[in-house]
């Protein structure tokens, strides 16, 4: 056996492996050109609007707790108040998981005590809160209204460490936040080919984003909305390995060991 050929084969294999690692290393960075990109004003956070299926916890507080109680589905509104010294002003507790709960129906409305059907669809939480407070002024002096959406959910799938559904309590989440919650992309994820699915106007739209290019921060899809699905698509390496025998890695390792042993024996 020609020993020089064996050593030549091992050298080529080693060089190929080094080049592959170098290529993968260069492909793993986020927003690589952020220093050269001017981030547009649209990258600023904009509140997502309420929609059917949203679950809202709405608490109403007032200096006289007994007056506010009927507007809290008979919850004791004093549970949501704390006094701040020295003025003693009352502020609402911001716990989003406790309190009177309302589900936005298919018409984009909730059924609120005494007020009846109240439209919420298309409004931000802040706008809805202000509108509700204006309505309550007819019944309560100086009401304090707190609105929290408790089922803001996004889904992250594909080449990430922990795919699944994620609940975001404050309803504010970026694509990078979502990837962080899912444990980041795997080495097989294409960071220049991430798909976002979104429900809009009764249909599903999709957008492809390249998070290696800082321009994606200026996209309307940088901040995620309720129900968005993020899919990290697999790279060619993953696609190829998916088509291979699952034991192919073992076979290659064994073959490499055999070649090494032969090289040592015929040295």
N, C-alpha and C positions, 0 to 999 in steps of 0.2 A: 504493500500500500504506500502511496506517495504521501509522506508526512507533510511536505510543504503545501500540498493541496488542502489537507485538513486544517492546517494553521491558517491558510488563506481564507478558507470558509468561515472559520471562527472569527477572524478579523473582520470580514464583511458583515457577519451577523452582529458583531459588537458595534460597528460604525452605524449600521442601520438602526439599531436600538437607540443609540445616542441621538441620531437625527430625529427619530420619532419622538423621543422625550423632549427634545428642543422645540419641535413643532407644537407639541401639546402644551408646553409651558407658555409659548407665545400666544396660545389660543384661549388662555384661561382668564385674562384680565377683563375687568369691567371698565366701562366708559374711558377707554384708553386715550381719547383725544379731548378730554374735558377742558384742558388748558387753552384749546384753540376754538372752542365753541362758545358762542354767546347764548346764554340761557334766556329764552323769551319769557315775557311776563306771564304767559299762559301756564308756565310751570308752577306758579303759585297755587296753593290749595284752594279748590272751590268745593263748596259743600254739595254733596250728592243729594238729589231730590228724593222725596219719599215716593213709594210705589206700593201697589197691592201686594199683600203678603207680609209687609213690614210689621214687626211686633214692637209696639211702643209702650213704655212705662211713663205715664203722665201723672205727676203729683201737683196738687194745688195747695198752697199754703197761704195763710193770712194771719194778721195780728190776733184775730179771734178765730181760734181753731174750730170752734163749733160751726161757724158759718161756712168754712171751707170743706168740712167733712162730707156733705152730700155730693160734692163734686169729685170725691176720691173713692167712689163706689163704697162709701161708708167706712173706708180706712180711717184711722185716727191720724189726721194730718200733723199732729204734734210729733209723730214719729219721724217726720222729715224735717224738723226744725232744730236749729241750734242757735243759741244766743251768743253774740259776740260782744265782748267788753271793749270800751266802756259804754257804748251807745245802746247795746241791747238789741240792735237790729237783727231781724230774723233772716236767715239765709237757708236755702233748701239743701238738704243732703243730696249728694250726687250719686249715691249708690244706684246703678242702673238696673239691678236685678230684682229689686223689691219695690212693690207698689202696685197701684191699679194698672192693669194691662189691657191694651186695645190692639186688635188686629185690623189692619187696613184691608177693607173688602175689595171685591173685584171692580167696584165702581170708584175706588180711590177715596173711600169715606170711612169714618169711624162713628160709632154711636156713643156720644158723650152725654153724661148725666145733665138733664135740664136743657141742654142745647140741642139735643137730637143729632141728626146727621150733620157731620162736619167734614167738609172736603179737605183732603191733605195731599192728594196726588200732585206731583210736580213742584211742590213747595220744599224748600230746605227746612231742616228742623228749626232753625232760628226764625224763619219767616212764619212757620206754623205756630211756634210758641208765641210770637208777638201777636198774631191774629187771634189766638185763643185767649190771650190775656185781655185783649180789647173787648172780646165778647163777655168775658167774666166780670168786667168792670160794671156791668149792669146789675150784678148781684153781690159782688164782693169789693170792699174798699181796699185798695192797694194789694191785689193778689200777687203771689209769687208762683210762677209756673215753671216746672222743670219737665223737659221732654227728653227721653233717652230711647234710642233704637237698640234693642237687645238681641236681634238676630241677624245682624249684618254679617253675611257669610260669603266667603270666597273659596274657590277650590283650586288647588295646585296639583297638577298631574305631570306624568312623564319622567324625565331624567332629573329627579330631585331626590334628596336623601329620605324625606318623610312626606310622600304624597298624601293628600287627603283634604278634608274640609276644615276651614279655620274660621272661628267666630272672632270678629273684631268689635270690641265693646264700644269704642268711640266712633266707629264708622269712618275712620280716616286711615287709609292704608295705600302705600305706593307699591308698584311692581317689585321694587327692591325689598320692601318690607315683607311682601308675600314670599319671596324666595328665601329670605332670612328665616321666616317662620318654618318653612319647609326644609331647613337645613342646608340650603344652597343647592346649586346644580351638582350633579355627579360629574366625573371627568368625561363622561360620554354625552353630556348635554351640549347642545349647540347654542351658545350664548348669542349668536347672531341670527338665531331663528326661533324666536319664542312667539307662540300664538296666544292671543287673548280672545276669548269668545264672550260676547255681551248680548243681553236681551235688550232690544230697542224697538219700540213701536210695534210690539207683537211679533217680532221676528228676531232672528239671531244674526249678528254681524261679527266679523272677525278682523283682527289686525295682526300683522306680523311686525315684531320689534327686534332690533339689534341692540342689545344692551352693552355691546363693546363700543358702540358709537354714542357719545354723550347727547346727540340730538334726540335720542328717545325720551329724554326728560321733558322736551317741549311737546311731546305727543299728548293728545287727549286721553290716551290710555295709560299714562304714567300713574295717575291716581286711579285706583280701581273703584268700581261701583258694586253695589249690592248684586250678588249672584254671578259675578265675573268668574270665568274659568281660565286659569293660566296653564298653558301646556308647553313644557320644555321639550322640544323635539330632539330625537337621538341623532348623533353624528354617524358618519359612515362606518366607523369602527364598531359601534354598537349594532348597526344594521347587519354588518358582515358576521359578527359573532353570533347574532341571533339565528343566522342561517347555518352555522357550523354545528358539528357534533359537540354537545356540551362537554365531552371529554377531550376535545381537541387540545386544550391547554396542557392536559396531563401527557398526551402523546408527544407533544413538542418538547416538554420538559424531559421526558424519558429519552427521546432521541438525542437531545443536547448532551445529556449525561453519558450516553453510550459513545457519542462522538468524542467526548473529552477523555473517556477511559481508553478508547482505541488510540487516541493521540499519545497518551502517556505510555501505553504498552509498546508502541512502535517507535518511541522516541529514540 
